[in-house]
Amino acid sequence: MKMLLTVECPNEPFNSLVKAGKTGEIIERILESIKPEAAYFTEQDGKRCGIFLVNVQDSSDIPAFAEPFFLNFNANCKFRIVMSPQDLQKAGLEALGKKWA
């Protein structure tokens, strides 16, 4: 299933890793490992943030996505299940509407 992984990195240790010239290498290794469908970098609540669309086969995969960010950047990671328009069409909203209306 597709999940949106939002990663918020506090200023430390990120600032120290930037100064040491290590962030690019670490981020590259993480991206090679998690193989996101899409990756975006932004600011969120005054912190550096990455937003990644990842494909999770099983809930036991979650540590493999989160631990690289936890261990390298002391980051906060949030996972949200997402649907494509095609997934939403298969959801059966009309039937659910009839059942619960």
Secondary structure, 3 states (H helix, E strand, C coil): CEEEEEEEECHHHHHHHHHCCCHHHHHHHHHHHHCCCEEEEEEECCEEEEEEEEECCCHHHHHHHHHHHHHHHCCEEEEEECCCHHHHHHCCHHHHHHHHC
